[in-house]
Amino acid sequence: MSHVSSDPHLAELYAQPGHLLRRAHQISASIFHDELGEMVTPVQYAILRTLKAFPGIDQVSLAGLVAMDTSTAASVAGRLAEKKLLTRDLDPNNRRQRKLFLTEQGEALLQQTVGGIDRLHNRLFDGFSQQEEAQFMALLQKLVHINNMQSRAPFVPAKTAPSRGEVEKGVEKLG
């Protein structure tokens, strides 16, 4: 950053956390695209990973877990369903909601991303010691956590979602 510090105007800009966070996001998104751009977008990846952890979650809860607005989450889920990467099943207990599940194709795609995610991580932290990486991640997580409610789409913890088998049992009871 020595080239930045020699110019007082740039030094001031590059001392602003918002600018640095925007640049960090640009860099991360660019590397993500290099490594996984043919397979999945960062938002699609976040949704698929969340569905792996919470099968049967509803779209509103999914939006809260990936910290995005509900209409965007529904739109992305719809596109992923069109690609046959997830299913959106009617909730037998609340027919206005849909329960989301990864398909076998979605599971396979997630498995294919493992190498790219590892390369992304390694590229982002190239030049960091293990201690610096751990410290950076701890501070970044703290920054996100303490400012969560300042977001237009804050992280919202999920209630425990039913498994596909539990949902299917509920459907059988209705039938």
Secondary structure, DSSP 8 states (H G I E B T S, - for coil): -HHHHTSHHHHHHTT-HHHHHHHHHHHHHHHHHHHHTTT--HHHHHHHHHHHHSTTEEHHHHHHHHT--HHHHHHHHHHHHHTTSEEEEEETTEEEEEEEEE-HHHHHHHHHHHHHHHHHHHHHTTT--HHHHHHHHHHHHHHHHHTGGGSSS----------HHHHHHHHHHH-
